[in-house]
Amino acid sequence: MTTAAKIYFTDFFEVVPEVLEDYGALNISLINDLPLFVDPFLLFDSEEIEHQRLHDEIICYVKFLRDISCDPSISKGLLDSWFRFPEVSQNWLGFSKTGNNGSGLGKQFAGALHRNLHQVFKDFGSETISRGSHLPESVLSSARTRSASPSA
């Protein structure tokens, strides 16, 4: 007789999944990393000064990454540190059976971001679409620019 692998919260704590769903809770995996994120629109549209400051700092960091992405000779250590976006263990968003370290975005993502960010976000920080820079808006703006070019 085979037993089902314990993967989810309900498996480990023997809770009926429907009970958790009725309560409005997510039946998270306790053995795998969770792909969670902070929605930048919530920061961008917030009326709270602290949230606006955080959004501005994210924009400054992306501009920093864009500016240094032109350098193909960046060391692997700096590439990992600046472009890989490792998860912070203390926030517990990466909680799993083996600990609270999430996987982050990985080396492949970091390399692709480093190689392409300065091309994709050429005008990042100087958009004219709305009241300020915003990541999704910048992606749409650069996509529109690329599709309008003869080489697209």
Buried (B, 14 or more C-beta within 10 A) or exposed (E): EEEEEBBBBBBEEEBEEEEBEEEEEEBBBBEBBBEEEEEBEEBBEEEEEEBBEBBBEBBEEBBEBBBBBEEEEBEEEEBBEBBBBBBEEEEEBBBBEEEBBBEBBEEEEBBEBBEEBBEBBBEBBEBEEEEEBBBEBBEEBBEEEEEEEEEE
